[in-house]
Amino acid sequence: MTLYPIETGHFKLDGGAMFGVVPKSLWQRTNPADNNNMIDIAATSLLIENGKQLILIDTGLGDKQSEKFFSHYHRWGDHSIDKSLKQHGFHRDDVTDVFMTHLHFDHCGGSIQWNKDKTGYEPAFKNAKFWTNQEHWEWATKPNDREKASFLKENLLPMQESGQLHFLNRTENRHLYKDLGFEVLFVDGHTDKQMIPIIEYKDKKLVFAADLLPTAGHVPLPYVMGFDTRPLKTLDEKKLFLEEAVKNNYYIFLEHDAHNEIINLKDTEKGARLDSKFTFNELFTN
């Protein structure tokens, strides 16, 4: 198995929304805001080369939405899936599986693209199976009013219409999927049945944290996003995860942190706190 970080693009989100009830005077120490109160956000995917499989975890925002849509998210930098795949010697047609932690637009928007004449949409990875779970699919395709703006039908329905959509069976909240080669933790605080991959790699456990832990600034337990649908549930899930991460020395891959790739944690009198920061190459390149 070989892993590659894939930069799909950077954007900005409102700092207050990203930190919920936490005062700006606290969160801006780790995540400084610009004059519009926006903070830097990444959408970093992870590519797994595993025998005949090439598995991409999440696909970022994509580029098919309107200028008005993207004006709310202030994209910056020149990263893209295609550039990043090419850097590692791959093309999107090589991808065999796209695993989506959840179906919010910033995690699956890159899964679907315009067709050639822009009359409709098609999968952006024509040879891939798209993986979610049945419960989350139902949640996303019949959205509540709070999340309706995050679940976009143009990101979802083409997966099903193409016949490329597949569901992982969930029998417990943590399950090893041997066909994919990694374990999945199911959590419900941010959105229903979000899936967190836990990957054994080079004698380390690497956790793709998705929106359970968006940035290094979100480590303290009460630092919960305003986007979370069940913040008290997030508190419970996050507490258990942080304790486990400290105990087992998890290396946490931060999908949304534009300035920190991977962190690990330590136990303190105040609970779990940041221990060390790593780049992917520092940690895994011998």
NULUM-957678 format. One line per field, with one value per residue: residue number from 1; x, y, z of N, C-alpha, C in turn. Coordinates in Angstrom, 1 decimal. Atoms other than C-alpha are relative to their C-alpha. Last residue first. Layout:
seq	[NUM  ...]
nu	[X  ...]
nv	[Y  ...]
nw	[Z  ...]
cau	[X  ...]
cav	[Y  ...]
caw	[Z  ...]
cu	[X  ...]
cv	[Y  ...]
cw	[Z  ...]
% end
This chain:
seq	[286  285  284  283  282  281  280  279  278  277  276  275  274  273  272  271  270  269  268  267  266  265  264  263  262  261  260  259  258  257  256  255  254  253  252  251  250  249  248  247  246  245  244  243  242  241  240  239  238  237  236  235  234  233  232  231  230  229  228  227  226  225  224  223  222  221  220  219  218  217  216  215  214  213  212  211  210  209  208  207  206  205  204  203  202  201  200  199  198  197  196  195  194  193  192  191  190  189  188  187  186  185  184  183  182  181  180  179  178  177  176  175  174  173  172  171  170  169  168  167  166  165  164  163  162  161  160  159  158  157  156  155  154  153  152  151  150  149  148  147  146  145  144  143  142  141  140  139  138  137  136  135  134  133  132  131  130  129  128  127  126  125  124  123  122  121  120  119  118  117  116  115  114  113  112  111  110  109  108  107  106  105  104  103  102  101  100  99  98  97  96  95  94  93  92  91  90  89  88  87  86  85  84  83  82  81  80  79  78  77  76  75  74  73  72  71  70  69  68  67  66  65  64  63  62  61  60  59  58  57  56  55  54  53  52  51  50  49  48  47  46  45  44  43  42  41  40  39  38  37  36  35  34  33  32  31  30  29  28  27  26  25  24  23  22  21  20  19  18  17  16  15  14  13  12  11  10  9  8  7  6  5  4  3  2  1]
nu	[-1.2  -1.1  0.1  0.4  -0.8  -1.3  0.1  0.4  -0.9  0.5  -0.9  -1.4  -0.9  -0.5  -0.8  0.5  1.1  1.0  -0.4  1.0  -0.5  0.5  0.3  -0.3  0.2  0.5  -0.5  -1.4  -0.8  -1.0  0.3  0.5  0.9  -0.1  1.3  -0.5  0.5  -0.9  -0.5  -0.4  -1.2  -1.1  -0.6  -0.6  -1.3  -1.1  -0.4  -0.6  -1.3  -0.8  -0.2  -0.7  -1.4  -0.5  -0.2  -1.2  0.3  1.5  0.4  0.6  1.4  0.4  0.8  -0.1  1.2  1.3  0.7  -0.3  1.3  0.6  -0.8  -1.3  -0.4  -1.0  -0.1  0.6  1.2  0.9  0.5  1.4  0.3  1.4  0.7  0.0  -1.4  -0.9  -1.3  -0.8  -1.2  -0.9  -1.4  -0.9  -1.3  -0.8  0.3  1.1  -0.1  0.1  1.3  0.4  1.3  0.7  0.8  1.1  -0.1  -1.3  -0.7  -0.1  -1.2  0.5  -1.1  0.0  -1.4  -0.6  -0.5  0.6  -0.4  0.8  -0.7  0.2  0.0  0.2  -1.3  -0.1  -1.1  0.5  1.0  -0.6  -0.7  0.8  0.4  -1.2  -0.9  0.4  0.5  0.3  -1.2  -0.9  0.4  -1.1  -1.2  -0.1  0.7  -0.7  1.2  0.9  -0.5  -0.1  1.4  0.6  -0.4  0.6  1.4  0.8  0.5  0.4  0.2  1.2  0.0  -0.3  0.9  -0.9  -1.3  -1.0  -0.5  -1.1  0.3  1.4  0.6  0.7  -0.7  -0.4  0.8  -0.4  0.9  0.3  -0.9  0.3  0.3  -0.6  -1.5  -0.5  0.0  0.5  1.4  0.2  0.5  0.6  0.1  1.0  1.0  0.6  -0.6  0.6  1.3  1.0  1.3  -0.1  -0.4  -1.2  -1.1  -0.1  -0.6  -1.4  -0.8  -0.1  1.1  0.1  0.1  -1.0  -1.4  -1.0  -1.3  -1.0  0.2  -0.3  -1.4  -0.2  0.7  -0.9  0.0  1.0  1.2  -0.1  0.2  1.1  0.0  -0.3  0.6  0.9  0.0  1.1  -0.5  0.9  0.7  0.1  0.1  -0.4  -0.5  0.0  -1.0  0.4  -1.1  0.8  -0.5  0.5  -0.5  -1.2  -0.1  0.2  1.4  0.9  -0.3  1.0  0.2  0.6  -0.5  -1.4  -0.9  -0.3  -0.7  -1.2  -1.0  -0.2  -1.3  0.2  1.2  -0.3  -0.9  0.8  1.0  -0.6  0.2  1.3  0.1  1.1  0.2  0.3  1.1  0.5  0.5  1.0  -0.3  0.9  -0.6  0.8]
nv	[0.4  0.2  1.3  1.1  0.1  0.5  1.4  0.1  0.6  -0.1  -0.3  0.3  0.2  -1.2  0.2  1.0  -0.6  -0.3  -1.1  -0.2  0.4  -0.7  0.9  -0.3  1.1  1.3  1.1  -0.3  -0.5  -1.0  -1.4  -0.3  -1.0  -0.7  -0.5  -1.1  -0.2  -0.8  0.8  1.4  -0.1  -0.6  1.1  0.9  -0.7  0.1  1.4  0.3  -0.6  0.8  1.4  -0.1  -0.2  1.3  0.7  -0.3  0.5  0.1  1.3  0.8  -0.4  -0.9  0.8  -0.7  -0.8  0.6  -0.1  1.1  0.5  -0.9  0.1  -0.7  -0.7  -0.9  0.3  -1.1  -0.6  -0.6  -1.0  -0.2  -1.3  -0.1  -1.1  0.2  0.0  -0.4  0.5  0.7  0.2  1.1  -0.4  1.1  -0.3  1.1  1.4  0.4  -1.0  -1.3  -0.6  -1.1  -0.7  -0.4  -1.2  0.0  -0.8  0.1  -1.3  -0.3  0.7  0.3  0.2  1.2  0.1  -1.4  -0.5  0.8  -0.4  0.5  0.9  -0.2  1.2  -0.2  0.1  1.3  0.7  0.1  1.0  1.2  0.6  0.8  1.3  0.8  0.3  1.1  -0.5  1.2  0.8  -0.7  0.0  0.5  -0.5  -1.4  -0.9  -0.8  -0.6  -0.2  -1.1  -1.3  -0.4  -0.3  -1.4  -1.0  -0.2  1.1  -0.7  0.7  -1.1  0.2  0.2  1.4  0.9  1.2  -0.5  0.3  1.4  0.4  0.8  0.2  -0.6  -1.1  -0.8  0.8  -0.3  -1.1  -0.2  1.3  0.4  -0.8  0.8  1.3  -0.2  -0.4  -1.4  -0.5  -0.4  0.0  -1.4  0.2  -1.3  -0.1  1.1  0.2  1.1  1.2  0.3  -0.7  0.6  1.0  1.4  -0.1  0.0  1.4  0.8  -0.3  0.4  1.5  0.7  1.4  0.6  1.0  -0.5  0.9  -0.6  0.8  0.1  -1.3  0.0  1.0  -0.5  -1.0  -1.4  -0.9  -0.1  -1.3  0.0  -0.8  -1.5  -0.6  -1.3  -0.4  -1.4  -0.5  -1.3  -1.1  -0.4  1.0  1.2  0.9  1.2  1.1  1.0  1.4  0.9  1.2  0.8  1.3  0.9  0.7  1.3  1.0  0.5  -1.2  -1.2  -0.4  -1.4  -0.1  1.1  0.3  -0.7  0.8  1.3  -0.3  -0.2  -1.4  -0.4  -1.0  0.0  0.2  1.1  1.3  0.2  0.6  -0.9  0.1  -0.7  -1.0  -0.7  -1.4  -0.3  -1.4  -0.6  -1.1  -1.2  -1.1  -1.3  -1.2]
nw	[-0.7  1.0  0.8  -0.8  -1.2  0.4  0.4  1.4  1.0  1.4  1.0  -0.4  1.1  0.7  1.2  1.0  0.7  -1.1  -0.9  -1.1  -1.3  -1.2  -1.0  -1.4  -0.9  0.7  -0.7  -0.4  1.2  -0.5  0.2  1.3  -0.1  1.3  0.5  0.8  1.3  0.8  1.0  -0.5  -1.0  0.8  0.7  -1.0  -0.6  1.0  0.1  -1.3  0.0  0.9  -0.5  -1.2  0.4  0.4  -1.3  -0.7  -1.4  -0.3  -0.5  1.0  0.1  1.1  0.9  1.3  0.3  0.1  -1.3  -1.0  -0.6  -1.0  -1.3  0.0  1.2  -0.5  -1.4  -0.8  0.7  -1.0  0.9  0.0  0.5  0.3  -0.7  -1.5  -0.5  1.0  -0.5  1.0  -0.9  0.2  -0.2  -0.1  0.6  0.5  -0.3  0.9  1.1  -0.5  0.4  -1.0  0.3  -1.1  0.1  -1.0  -1.2  -0.7  0.2  1.4  0.6  1.3  0.9  0.8  0.4  0.2  -1.3  -1.1  -1.4  -1.0  -0.9  -1.4  -0.8  -1.4  -0.7  -0.5  0.8  1.3  0.1  -0.4  1.1  0.9  -0.5  -0.5  1.1  0.8  1.3  0.8  0.1  0.8  1.4  0.9  -0.5  0.4  -0.9  -1.0  -0.6  1.1  0.9  -0.7  -0.3  1.3  0.4  -0.9  0.3  -0.7  -1.1  -1.2  -1.0  -0.9  -1.4  -0.3  0.8  0.0  0.4  -1.0  0.1  -0.9  -1.2  0.0  -1.1  0.5  1.0  1.2  1.2  0.8  1.2  0.5  1.1  1.2  1.1  -0.1  0.0  1.3  0.1  1.3  0.0  -1.5  -0.4  -1.3  -0.7  -1.1  0.0  -1.3  -0.7  0.6  -0.7  0.7  0.2  1.1  -0.5  -0.8  1.0  0.4  -1.1  -0.2  1.1  -0.1  0.6  -0.1  1.3  0.4  0.1  0.4  0.2  -0.6  -1.4  -0.6  -0.5  -1.1  -1.2  -0.6  0.6  -0.5  0.9  0.7  1.4  0.5  -0.1  1.3  0.2  -1.1  -0.3  -0.8  -0.2  -0.3  1.2  1.0  -0.8  1.0  -0.5  1.1  -0.2  0.1  0.3  0.3  1.1  0.0  1.1  -0.3  0.7  -1.0  0.2  -0.3  0.8  1.0  0.2  1.3  0.8  -0.4  0.9  1.2  -0.3  -0.7  0.9  0.3  -0.5  -1.2  -0.8  -1.4  -0.2  0.4  -1.1  -1.2  -1.1  -0.6  -1.3  0.0  -1.3  0.1  0.9  -0.2  1.2  -0.3  0.5  -0.2  0.0  0.0]
cau	[12.1  9.1  6.1  6.2  8.2  6.6  3.1  4.0  4.0  2.7  3.3  1.5  -1.9  -4.1  -6.3  -7.7  -7.1  -4.8  -2.9  -3.0  -1.0  -2.1  -0.8  -1.0  -1.0  -1.3  -1.2  -1.5  -4.7  -6.5  -9.6  -8.6  -6.5  -4.8  -4.6  -1.7  -3.1  -1.0  -3.2  -4.0  -4.0  -6.2  -8.5  -9.1  -9.6  -12.1  -14.2  -14.4  -15.2  -18.1  -19.6  -19.1  -20.3  -23.5  -23.9  -23.4  -26.1  -26.4  -22.8  -22.3  -21.7  -18.4  -17.3  -14.5  -15.8  -13.4  -10.1  -8.7  -10.5  -7.4  -5.6  -8.3  -11.5  -11.8  -14.9  -15.3  -12.9  -10.5  -8.6  -7.0  -3.5  -2.5  1.2  3.4  4.0  0.2  -2.8  -5.7  -8.6  -11.3  -14.0  -17.5  -20.3  -23.4  -25.8  -24.1  -21.7  -22.7  -23.4  -20.2  -19.3  -15.6  -14.3  -11.4  -9.2  -8.3  -11.1  -12.3  -11.4  -13.9  -13.1  -16.1  -16.8  -20.2  -21.7  -23.5  -23.0  -23.0  -21.1  -23.3  -22.4  -23.1  -21.6  -24.9  -24.6  -28.0  -26.9  -23.7  -25.5  -28.0  -25.5  -23.4  -26.2  -28.6  -26.7  -26.5  -24.9  -27.7  -30.3  -28.4  -30.6  -33.8  -33.4  -32.3  -34.0  -31.1  -28.5  -30.2  -31.2  -27.6  -26.3  -28.4  -27.4  -23.7  -21.2  -18.9  -18.6  -17.2  -14.7  -14.0  -15.6  -14.1  -15.7  -19.2  -21.6  -23.7  -26.0  -26.2  -22.7  -21.6  -18.9  -20.6  -20.3  -18.6  -19.3  -17.0  -15.4  -18.4  -18.0  -16.4  -17.0  -20.6  -21.6  -22.0  -20.0  -16.7  -16.9  -14.8  -14.1  -12.9  -11.1  -9.1  -7.0  -9.4  -8.5  -4.9  -1.9  1.9  2.1  2.2  -0.5  -2.9  -2.1  -2.6  -5.8  -7.3  -6.6  -4.4  -3.8  -4.3  -7.4  -11.2  -13.3  -16.2  -19.2  -18.0  -18.0  -21.8  -22.0  -19.4  -21.6  -20.8  -18.9  -15.4  -15.1  -15.6  -13.3  -13.0  -13.2  -11.0  -9.6  -8.9  -6.6  -7.1  -5.1  -2.7  -3.5  -2.7  -4.6  -5.2  -6.1  -8.0  -7.1  -9.9  -8.2  -9.6  -8.2  -10.4  -13.0  -13.9  -14.2  -11.0  -9.1  -9.3  -6.5  -7.0  -4.8  -5.0  -8.2  -10.1  -9.8  -10.6  -13.2  -15.3  -16.2  -20.0  -19.6  -16.0  -16.3  -19.4  -17.5  -14.5  -16.6  -15.2  -12.3  -11.1  -8.3  -8.2  -8.1  -4.7  -4.2  -2.1  -0.6  -0.6  1.1  0.0]
cav	[7.4  9.3  8.7  11.3  14.1  13.6  13.9  17.1  16.8  18.6  17.5  17.4  19.1  18.8  16.1  17.0  20.2  18.5  17.2  14.1  14.3  14.5  13.8  16.0  15.7  18.2  21.6  24.9  24.6  22.5  21.0  17.4  17.0  13.7  12.6  10.3  8.1  7.5  4.7  6.2  9.8  9.1  6.9  9.7  12.2  9.8  9.2  13.0  13.7  11.3  12.7  16.4  15.7  14.3  17.6  19.4  17.5  19.2  20.4  23.5  25.7  23.7  22.3  23.7  22.4  19.5  21.3  19.9  22.3  24.5  21.6  21.7  19.8  17.2  15.1  16.9  14.7  13.1  10.7  8.7  7.3  4.4  3.8  0.8  1.9  2.5  1.1  3.3  4.6  6.0  8.3  7.8  10.3  8.5  11.4  14.8  16.6  14.6  11.2  9.3  6.0  4.8  2.9  0.4  0.0  -2.3  -1.4  -5.0  -5.8  -3.2  -3.2  -1.8  0.7  1.9  -1.6  -3.4  -0.9  -2.3  -0.1  1.2  1.6  4.2  3.7  2.9  6.1  7.4  6.8  8.8  11.4  11.9  13.1  16.1  17.6  17.1  19.4  18.4  21.4  23.9  21.5  20.9  23.0  22.4  18.6  16.7  13.9  12.9  13.5  11.6  8.7  8.5  8.7  5.7  3.7  4.1  5.9  4.5  5.6  2.9  4.2  3.9  7.1  9.3  12.7  11.1  12.9  16.0  17.7  19.9  21.2  20.1  17.8  16.6  18.8  17.2  14.9  13.5  16.9  18.1  15.2  16.6  20.3  19.6  17.7  14.0  12.3  10.5  9.8  6.8  7.0  3.6  2.5  5.7  5.3  7.5  10.4  10.2  9.1  9.7  11.3  14.9  14.0  13.2  16.6  18.5  16.7  17.1  20.8  23.3  26.8  28.9  30.6  30.0  32.6  30.5  32.7  33.8  30.1  30.0  33.2  32.0  29.0  25.4  22.9  23.3  20.5  21.2  18.5  14.9  12.6  9.5  8.3  4.6  3.1  -0.6  -3.3  -3.6  -0.8  2.7  4.9  8.5  11.0  14.2  17.7  20.3  23.2  26.1  29.5  31.6  34.3  37.1  39.5  41.4  38.1  35.5  33.8  30.1  29.1  32.3  33.3  30.6  32.2  35.9  34.7  33.3  29.6  29.2  27.7  27.4  27.0  29.2  32.0  31.6  32.1  29.8  30.2  28.1  25.8  23.2  19.5  18.8  15.0  13.4  10.1  6.7  3.5  0.0]
caw	[4.5  3.4  5.7  8.5  7.0  3.6  5.0  6.8  10.6  13.6  17.2  20.5  20.1  23.1  24.7  28.1  30.1  32.6  29.5  27.3  24.0  20.4  16.8  13.8  10.0  7.2  8.9  7.0  4.9  7.5  6.0  5.4  8.6  8.6  12.2  13.3  16.1  19.1  20.5  23.8  22.6  19.5  21.7  24.1  21.3  19.6  22.7  23.4  19.7  19.7  22.9  21.8  18.3  19.8  21.7  18.4  16.5  13.1  13.0  10.9  13.9  14.2  17.6  19.7  23.1  23.1  22.4  19.1  16.7  16.0  14.4  11.7  10.7  13.5  12.9  9.6  7.6  10.1  7.8  10.6  10.1  12.3  12.1  11.3  7.7  7.1  8.9  7.8  9.9  7.6  9.1  7.7  8.3  9.3  9.8  9.7  12.0  15.1  13.5  13.5  11.8  12.1  9.1  9.0  6.0  3.1  0.7  0.2  3.8  5.2  8.9  10.9  13.6  14.4  13.8  11.1  8.3  4.7  2.3  -0.5  -4.2  -6.8  -10.2  -12.0  -14.0  -12.6  -9.1  -9.3  -11.4  -8.5  -6.0  -6.9  -9.1  -6.2  -3.9  -0.3  1.5  0.9  2.2  5.4  7.8  5.9  6.2  3.2  1.4  -0.9  1.8  4.7  2.4  1.1  4.7  5.7  2.6  3.0  0.6  -2.1  -5.7  -7.9  -10.4  -14.1  -15.2  -12.5  -13.1  -13.1  -15.5  -15.5  -18.0  -21.1  -20.7  -24.1  -22.9  -19.7  -16.6  -13.6  -10.7  -8.0  -7.5  -5.5  -3.0  0.1  -0.3  -1.5  1.6  0.8  3.5  4.0  0.2  -1.0  -4.7  -6.1  -9.2  -10.0  -13.1  -15.2  -12.8  -14.1  -12.1  -11.9  -8.5  -9.8  -12.3  -9.4  -7.9  -11.1  -11.9  -8.4  -8.5  -6.6  -7.9  -4.8  -3.5  -3.7  -2.0  -0.8  -1.3  -4.7  -5.6  -5.8  -7.8  -10.2  -10.9  -9.8  -12.0  -10.5  -7.9  -4.2  -2.8  -4.0  -0.9  -0.3  -3.6  -3.9  -6.6  -6.5  -8.3  -5.4  -2.9  -4.1  -1.7  -2.6  0.2  -0.3  0.9  0.8  2.5  4.5  5.3  7.6  6.7  9.2  6.3  7.3  7.3  10.1  12.0  12.8  15.8  17.9  16.0  17.9  21.3  20.7  18.2  21.0  20.8  20.3  16.8  15.6  11.8  11.6  13.5  11.2  8.0  5.3  2.8  -0.1  -1.1  -3.9  -4.6  -3.1  -3.1  -0.3  -1.5  0.2  -0.8  0.0]
cu	[1.2  1.3  1.1  0.2  -0.3  0.9  1.3  -0.1  -0.5  0.9  -0.8  0.9  1.4  1.0  0.4  1.0  -0.6  -1.3  -1.1  0.6  -1.1  0.7  -0.3  -0.1  0.4  -0.4  -0.5  0.6  1.5  1.0  1.0  -0.2  -0.5  -1.1  0.2  -1.2  0.7  -0.4  1.0  0.7  0.5  1.2  1.2  0.7  0.7  1.3  1.2  0.6  0.8  1.4  0.9  0.3  0.9  1.4  0.4  0.3  1.3  -0.3  -1.5  -0.6  -0.7  -1.5  -0.6  -0.7  0.1  -1.1  -1.5  -0.7  0.3  -1.3  -0.6  0.7  1.4  0.6  1.0  -0.2  -0.5  -1.2  -1.2  -0.3  -1.5  -0.3  -1.4  -0.6  0.0  1.4  1.0  1.3  0.9  1.2  1.0  1.4  1.0  1.2  0.9  -0.2  -1.2  0.0  -0.1  -1.1  -0.3  -1.2  -0.7  -0.8  -1.2  0.2  1.3  0.6  0.1  1.2  -0.6  1.2  0.2  1.4  0.6  0.3  -0.7  0.5  -1.1  0.8  -0.1  0.0  -0.1  1.3  0.2  1.0  -0.4  -0.9  0.8  0.8  -0.6  -0.4  1.3  0.9  -0.3  -0.6  -0.1  1.3  1.0  -0.3  1.2  1.4  0.3  -0.9  0.4  -1.4  -1.0  0.3  0.0  -1.4  -0.6  0.4  -0.7  -1.5  -0.8  -0.6  -0.6  0.0  -1.4  -0.2  0.2  -0.8  1.0  1.4  1.1  0.4  1.3  -0.5  -1.5  -0.8  -0.7  0.6  0.3  -1.0  0.4  -0.8  -0.3  0.9  -0.2  -0.2  0.7  1.6  0.8  -0.2  -0.3  -1.5  -0.3  -0.4  -0.8  0.0  -1.1  -1.1  -0.7  0.7  -0.6  -1.3  -0.9  -1.3  -0.1  0.5  1.4  1.2  0.1  0.6  1.5  0.9  0.3  -1.2  -0.1  -0.3  1.0  1.4  1.1  1.4  1.1  -0.2  0.4  1.4  0.2  -0.6  1.0  0.2  -1.0  -1.2  0.0  -0.3  -1.2  -0.1  0.6  -0.4  -1.0  0.2  -1.2  0.7  -0.9  -0.6  -0.2  0.2  0.3  0.7  -0.2  1.2  -0.6  1.0  -1.1  0.6  -0.5  0.4  1.4  0.2  -0.3  -1.5  -1.0  0.5  -0.9  -0.3  -0.5  0.6  1.5  1.0  0.4  0.8  1.4  1.2  0.3  1.4  0.0  -1.2  0.3  0.9  -0.8  -1.0  0.6  0.0  -1.4  -0.1  -1.1  -0.2  -0.3  -1.1  -0.6  -0.3  -1.0  0.6  -1.0  0.9]
cv	[0.5  -0.3  -0.2  -1.3  -1.3  -0.2  -0.6  -1.5  0.3  -0.6  0.2  0.4  -0.3  -0.4  1.3  -0.1  -1.0  0.5  0.1  1.1  0.3  -0.6  0.7  -1.3  0.5  -1.1  -1.3  -1.2  0.1  0.3  1.0  1.4  0.5  1.0  0.8  0.5  1.2  0.1  0.7  -0.8  -1.4  0.1  0.4  -1.1  -0.9  0.6  0.0  -1.4  -0.4  0.5  -0.7  -1.4  0.0  0.1  -1.5  -0.7  0.3  -0.5  -0.1  -1.3  -0.8  0.4  1.0  -0.8  0.7  0.9  -0.4  0.1  -1.1  -0.6  0.9  -0.3  0.6  0.8  0.9  -0.3  1.1  0.6  0.7  1.2  0.1  1.4  -0.1  1.1  0.1  0.2  0.2  -0.4  -1.0  0.0  -1.2  0.5  -1.1  0.4  -1.0  -1.5  -0.2  1.1  1.5  0.8  1.0  0.8  0.2  1.3  -0.1  1.0  0.1  1.4  0.3  -0.6  -0.5  0.0  -1.4  0.0  1.4  0.4  -0.9  0.4  -0.4  -0.9  0.3  -1.3  0.1  -0.2  -1.4  -0.8  -0.3  -1.2  -1.3  -0.6  -0.9  -1.4  -0.7  -0.3  -1.2  0.5  -1.2  -0.7  0.6  0.1  -0.4  0.5  1.4  0.8  0.9  0.4  0.3  1.1  1.4  0.5  0.4  1.4  1.0  0.4  -1.1  1.0  -0.6  1.1  -0.4  -0.4  -1.4  -1.1  -1.1  0.5  -0.2  -1.5  -0.4  -0.8  0.0  0.8  1.3  1.0  -1.1  0.2  1.2  0.1  -1.4  -0.4  0.8  -0.9  -1.3  0.2  0.4  1.5  0.8  0.4  -0.1  1.4  -0.2  1.5  0.2  -1.1  -0.3  -1.2  -1.3  -0.4  1.0  -0.6  -1.0  -1.4  0.0  -0.1  -1.5  -0.9  0.3  -0.5  -1.5  -0.5  -1.5  -0.6  -1.1  0.7  -0.9  0.4  -0.7  0.0  1.3  0.1  -0.9  0.6  0.9  1.4  1.1  0.3  1.4  -0.3  0.6  1.5  0.7  1.5  0.3  1.4  0.8  1.3  1.2  0.5  -1.2  -1.4  -1.0  -1.2  -1.1  -0.9  -1.5  -1.1  -1.1  -0.8  -1.4  -0.9  -0.6  -1.4  -1.1  -0.4  1.0  1.2  0.3  1.5  0.2  -1.1  -0.2  0.7  -0.7  -1.3  0.3  0.2  1.4  0.4  1.0  0.1  -0.3  -1.2  -1.3  -0.3  -0.7  1.0  -0.2  0.6  1.0  0.6  1.5  0.3  1.3  0.7  1.1  1.3  1.1  1.3]
cw	[-0.7  0.7  -1.0  -0.7  0.7  1.2  -0.3  -0.3  -1.4  -1.0  -1.3  -1.1  0.6  -1.0  -0.6  -1.1  -1.0  -0.6  1.1  0.9  1.0  1.2  1.4  0.9  1.4  1.0  -0.6  0.8  0.4  -1.1  0.5  -0.2  -1.4  -0.1  -1.2  -0.8  -0.7  -1.5  -1.0  -1.0  0.4  0.9  -0.8  -0.7  1.0  0.5  -1.0  -0.1  1.3  0.0  -1.0  0.5  1.2  -0.4  -0.4  1.3  0.8  1.4  0.3  0.5  -1.1  0.2  -1.0  -1.1  -1.4  -0.3  -0.2  1.3  1.0  0.6  1.0  1.3  -0.1  -1.3  0.7  1.5  0.9  -0.5  0.7  -0.9  -0.1  -0.4  -0.4  0.7  1.5  0.6  -1.1  0.7  -0.8  1.0  -0.2  0.1  0.3  -0.9  -0.7  0.2  -1.0  -1.1  0.4  -0.5  1.1  -0.4  1.3  -0.2  0.8  1.1  0.7  -0.3  -1.5  -0.8  -1.3  -1.0  -0.7  -0.4  -0.2  1.4  1.0  1.4  1.1  0.8  1.5  0.7  1.5  0.8  0.4  -0.9  -1.4  -0.1  0.4  -1.2  -1.0  0.3  0.4  -1.2  -1.0  -1.3  -0.8  -0.2  -0.9  -1.5  -1.0  0.4  -0.4  0.9  1.1  0.4  -1.1  -1.0  0.6  0.2  -1.3  -0.4  0.9  -0.2  0.8  1.1  1.3  1.0  0.5  1.4  0.2  -0.7  0.0  -0.5  1.1  -0.2  0.7  1.2  0.0  1.0  -0.5  -1.1  -1.1  -1.1  -0.8  -1.3  -0.5  -1.2  -1.3  -1.2  0.2  0.0  -1.2  0.0  -1.2  0.3  1.5  0.5  1.3  0.5  1.0  -0.1  1.3  0.7  -0.6  0.7  -0.8  -0.3  -1.0  0.5  0.7  -1.0  -0.4  1.0  0.1  -1.2  0.1  -0.8  0.0  -1.4  -0.3  -0.1  -0.2  -0.3  0.7  1.5  0.6  0.5  1.2  1.2  0.7  -0.7  0.4  -0.8  -0.6  -1.5  -0.7  0.0  -1.3  -0.2  1.1  0.3  0.6  0.1  0.2  -1.2  -1.0  0.7  -1.1  0.6  -1.0  0.2  0.0  -0.5  -0.3  -1.2  0.2  -1.2  0.4  -0.6  1.0  -0.1  0.4  -0.8  -1.1  -0.3  -1.5  -0.9  0.3  -1.0  -1.3  0.3  0.6  -1.0  -0.4  0.5  1.1  0.9  1.5  0.3  -0.3  1.1  1.3  1.2  0.5  1.4  -0.2  1.4  -0.2  -1.0  0.3  -1.4  0.4  -0.6  0.0  0.0]
% end
